[in-house]
Amino acid sequence: MNFDNIRPFAPDELPAAYDRLLADQQFRSVLAYLYPGVAIDDIAVKMHGCKTNLEFQKAFCYPFLKNLMQKASKGLEMDFTAVDRSRCYTFVSNHRDIVLDSALLDVLLFDAGFTTTAEIAIGDNLLKLPWVKDLVRVNKSFIVERSLPPRQMLMASARLSSYMHYAIGEKNENIWIAQREGRAKDSNDRTAPAILKMMAMGGEGTPLERLRSLHIVPLSISYEYDPCDFLKAREMQQRRDNADFKKGPMDDVVSMRTGIMGYKGRVFYRSAPCIDEWLASIDGTTAKNDLFDIVARHIDQAIFRGYQVYPVNAVALDILLDSGQLPAAEGLKVPSGLYTQADKDAFEQYLSAQMAKIELPQPDLPFLRLQMLKMYANPYLNYLSATQHEQ
């Protein structure tokens, strides 16, 4: 199968991609912002010195992200003790930030001693600008084609799945893919069975064998603060008030910029064990649709158990429980000692400041506050649902 339109650039394609990037005025303005005072010719020399995608990541992406997290976070930590770092996996994670979820995974794979980073699944809806499409393919991304007619979508899904099996099985690369299309705006993370169906279209054997050959690892991503929380809340009201609401051409760009540059507090990545052994225990006669639902629920539970819970999560859940705004969680109690009054006061101040950023003609403040609280409460609520029976 021909993957040329969706795969990352091969090493021999990089020089031409570098030249296209360096000739683009928008990209040059980005470089001027990132590297003030550095001559474009010097950047070009450094770029062309990178003979592989991995070398490009080490020379440009890794130091940029390390520097960014020193300024925009209280620290980036990981726990990959559940996996063998000499192997390659398909990391399936919850999705918080458009750019950083996968970018920070690459940093952590470097730091954890993996032999390579991850090839990243990215939707073509984020690649409207030619230079952005070039840049992500230099940076080991492969393209998920969306908004196609049904017949073409089926063919594109089969090609995407086959490429993922090829990347794992023959290129010996890691893969990162979000558990669902788009971010869960309310942080109530659920794996879409359709993602698993797509993953089982490629490879050989039964659907179970095809999933096993991808070596799926559930990955939990926890941001203490989400810089895009106010943008997500705004979009929720816009969708509530207008059934035909569509995001504008710059909305994703604003979200990308806000997510990258905004303050994140503490950030933690935790991998669950690879699910190969668990998949081997499933009855091979299980109906396909039931199978994908079962696997999706297993991945969800693994992600929930892996969340790093911060005081803001417990504060938000307590506020919702005390106000009776979570009837489904009636009777649930947040364990004491997870936060102080100072933590609660600081979160309330943060919430007020973020809500003040929401630009709407008629902001529904109680609704917006409720959505913001849910964003921070849901990870902890799901963590409790997944771990209480273990205690």
JODADA-V391608 format. One record per residue. N is the residue number from 0. RES is the residue in one small letter. PHI is phi in degrees with one decimal (999 if undefined). Layout:
# JODADA-V391608
N:RES:PHI  N:RES:PHI
This chain:
# JODADA-V391608
0:m:999  1:n:-88.4  2:f:-103.8  3:d:-56.9  4:n:-81.9  5:i:-122.3  6:r:-79.4  7:p:-61.8  8:f:-66.0  9:a:-78.9  10:p:-53.1  11:d:-73.6  12:e:-93.2  13:l:-65.4  14:p:-55.0  15:a:-66.9  16:a:-65.3  17:y:-58.2  18:d:-62.9  19:r:-63.0  20:l:-63.0  21:l:-68.4  22:a:-87.4  23:d:-85.8  24:q:-66.8  25:q:-64.2  26:f:-64.6  27:r:-63.8  28:s:-69.8  29:v:-63.8  30:l:-61.3  31:a:-62.8  32:y:-73.3  33:l:-76.2  34:y:-126.6  35:p:-61.3  36:g:84.7  37:v:-94.0  38:a:-66.3  39:i:-60.9  40:d:-65.7  41:d:-67.9  42:i:-65.0  43:a:-61.1  44:v:-62.6  45:k:-65.2  46:m:-62.7  47:h:-67.8  48:g:-76.3  49:c:-88.9  50:k:-88.6  51:t:-133.1  52:n:-61.6  53:l:-64.6  54:e:-64.0  55:f:-62.7  56:q:-62.7  57:k:-66.8  58:a:-79.2  59:f:-116.3  60:c:-72.9  61:y:-60.5  62:p:-64.6  63:f:-61.7  64:l:-69.7  65:k:-61.9  66:n:-65.6  67:l:-59.0  68:m:-70.5  69:q:-66.0  70:k:-90.6  71:a:-111.8  72:s:-152.3  73:k:-98.8  74:g:136.7  75:l:-122.3  76:e:-125.6  77:m:-145.7  78:d:-139.8  79:f:-111.3  80:t:-68.2  81:a:-83.3  82:v:-126.9  83:d:-86.6  84:r:-74.9  85:s:-90.1  86:r:-106.0  87:c:-112.5  88:y:-136.3  89:t:-101.6  90:f:-82.8  91:v:-109.3  92:s:-126.1  93:n:-65.3  94:h:-126.2  95:r:-106.4  96:d:-121.4  97:i:-56.8  98:v:-99.8  99:l:-75.2  100:d:-52.0  101:s:-80.7  102:a:-63.7  103:l:-71.1  104:l:-59.4  105:d:-59.8  106:v:-58.5  107:l:-71.2  108:l:-64.7  109:f:-55.5  110:d:-66.6  111:a:-82.4  112:g:91.3  113:f:-66.9  114:t:-77.1  115:t:-151.5  116:t:-88.2  117:a:-120.2  118:e:-78.8  119:i:-111.4  120:a:-80.3  121:i:-133.9  122:g:-71.1  123:d:-69.9  124:n:-65.9  125:l:-95.0  126:l:-119.3  127:k:-68.2  128:l:-90.6  129:p:-55.6  130:w:-69.3  131:v:-66.5  132:k:-62.1  133:d:-62.4  134:l:-63.9  135:v:-68.6  136:r:-75.0  137:v:-64.7  138:n:-89.7  139:k:64.6  140:s:-102.2  141:f:-117.8  142:i:-99.3  143:v:-96.4  144:e:-82.1  145:r:-126.4  146:s:56.6  147:l:-103.1  148:p:-58.7  149:p:-50.7  150:r:-65.5  151:q:-66.6  152:m:-62.9  153:l:-62.0  154:m:-65.8  155:a:-65.2  156:s:-65.5  157:a:-64.8  158:r:-65.0  159:l:-60.7  160:s:-62.7  161:s:-62.2  162:y:-65.8  163:m:-60.3  164:h:-63.8  165:y:-66.8  166:a:-63.4  167:i:-74.5  168:g:-80.2  169:e:-114.4  170:k:-84.9  171:n:56.1  172:e:-109.0  173:n:-76.6  174:i:-131.8  175:w:-120.1  176:i:-144.3  177:a:-70.5  178:q:-71.3  179:r:-157.5  180:e:-73.8  181:g:79.2  182:r:-83.3  183:a:-76.8  184:k:-61.5  185:d:-95.9  186:s:61.6  187:n:-93.0  188:d:-74.1  189:r:-140.5  190:t:-77.6  191:a:-80.6  192:p:-55.1  193:a:-61.4  194:i:-63.5  195:l:-69.5  196:k:-59.6  197:m:-61.3  198:m:-63.3  199:a:-90.6  200:m:-76.5  201:g:-93.7  202:g:79.4  203:e:-132.3  204:g:95.1  205:t:-73.7  206:p:-53.9  207:l:-63.0  208:e:-65.8  209:r:-67.3  210:l:-66.0  211:r:-63.1  212:s:-69.9  213:l:-90.9  214:h:52.1  215:i:-72.9  216:v:-123.7  217:p:-66.0  218:l:-127.3  219:s:-100.1  220:i:-114.8  221:s:-124.9  222:y:-103.8  223:e:-62.2  224:y:-125.1  225:d:-104.6  226:p:-59.4  227:c:-94.9  228:d:-58.1  229:f:-70.1  230:l:-69.4  231:k:-65.8  232:a:-63.6  233:r:-59.3  234:e:-63.5  235:m:-61.9  236:q:-68.4  237:q:-60.8  238:r:-71.4  239:r:-64.7  240:d:-83.4  241:n:-140.1  242:a:-62.7  243:d:-99.9  244:f:-60.5  245:k:-129.9  246:k:-64.7  247:g:-77.2  248:p:-63.5  249:m:-101.1  250:d:-60.3  251:d:-67.1  252:v:-63.8  253:v:-62.7  254:s:-64.2  255:m:-63.2  256:r:-64.4  257:t:-64.6  258:g:-64.9  259:i:-71.2  260:m:-88.5  261:g:-73.2  262:y:-76.2  263:k:-115.0  264:g:64.6  265:r:-87.3  266:v:-129.6  267:f:-137.3  268:y:-115.6  269:r:-137.0  270:s:-94.5  271:a:-83.8  272:p:-63.8  273:c:-58.0  274:i:-89.9  275:d:-53.9  276:e:-64.7  277:w:-64.5  278:l:-60.4  279:a:-65.5  280:s:-87.9  281:i:-78.2  282:d:-59.7  283:g:-66.1  284:t:-91.9  285:t:-59.6  286:a:-59.6  287:k:-54.8  288:n:-61.1  289:d:-63.7  290:l:-58.2  291:f:-66.8  292:d:-65.2  293:i:-63.9  294:v:-66.2  295:a:-61.1  296:r:-65.7  297:h:-63.6  298:i:-62.9  299:d:-57.4  300:q:-62.3  301:a:-66.2  302:i:-65.9  303:f:-59.1  304:r:-65.1  305:g:-89.1  306:y:-59.6  307:q:-92.9  308:v:-89.6  309:y:-108.1  310:p:-52.8  311:v:-61.9  312:n:-67.4  313:a:-69.0  314:v:-61.2  315:a:-61.0  316:l:-65.8  317:d:-62.5  318:i:-60.5  319:l:-67.3  320:l:-66.7  321:d:-65.5  322:s:-89.8  323:g:71.0  324:q:-93.7  325:l:-129.1  326:p:-59.3  327:a:-67.3  328:a:-104.5  329:e:-58.5  330:g:91.0  331:l:-74.2  332:k:-122.0  333:v:-78.4  334:p:-54.6  335:s:-74.3  336:g:84.8  337:l:-84.2  338:y:-155.4  339:t:-106.5  340:q:-61.9  341:a:-63.5  342:d:-61.1  343:k:-65.1  344:d:-62.0  345:a:-65.7  346:f:-68.0  347:e:-61.6  348:q:-64.7  349:y:-61.2  350:l:-60.2  351:s:-62.4  352:a:-65.7  353:q:-68.7  354:m:-63.4  355:a:-66.6  356:k:-83.4  357:i:-75.9  358:e:-104.3  359:l:-143.6  360:p:-59.8  361:q:-135.1  362:p:-66.3  363:d:-92.1  364:l:-61.2  365:p:-61.2  366:f:-64.9  367:l:-62.9  368:r:-63.7  369:l:-60.5  370:q:-65.2  371:m:-64.1  372:l:-62.7  373:k:-62.4  374:m:-57.7  375:y:-90.1  376:a:-81.5  377:n:-59.7  378:p:-58.5  379:y:-70.7  380:l:-60.3  381:n:-68.8  382:y:-59.4  383:l:-63.8  384:s:-64.2  385:a:-86.2  386:t:-111.4  387:q:-61.1  388:h:-71.2  389:e:-87.2  390:q:-90.2
